[in-house]
Amino acid sequence: MASKGKKYILFKVDGSTWAMPLLKDSQFFTCTEIAPIPAVDEAVRGLTYHNGKIITVLNTAKILNLNTEEKKKTCLLFTYNNDNYGLLIDEVKDTVKATRTFSDTKKKLFKKYIRVKKNKVYILEPVLIWKVVKIYD
């Protein structure tokens, strides 16, 4: 599937590099305090405040079904349906431009990927996150 020069922001979670489409509001920030929310999906870590916005912090490792110890304090901010979200990540990487996306038919979810230095980097599409995190029905 062709994607003419789309930009992606790269980050690491549990040693693997992932990509998210670069959105106009994408930015990394340090998440100092997270207020837990009772009785929510386990992939929702809680709420934080950044630059005048309340942000719902998502546990990226849970979304990706990884068994990693949560010690992350960096978030990747994105907006979906006019709400603010932050993905907890381990490490900030580069922004890249990809002219083409590919699909891995062996994967159930997050099957699209780009090639970065000949390596597959899977894409976390915001719309697919809600297939794992039960916020939007």
HUWOLIN-V102412 format. One record per helix or strand of 2 or more residues. SS is the DSSP state (a for helix, b for strand). FROM is the first residue (numbers start at 1). TO is the last residue. If there is no record, write none. Layout:
<<SS	FROM	TO> <SS	FROM	TO>>
//
This chain:
<<b	2	13> <b	16	21> <b	27	30> <b	44	50> <b	53	58> <a	60	63> <b	74	80> <b	83	89> <b	91	100> <b	102	103> <b	112	116> <b	119	123> <a	126	129>>
//
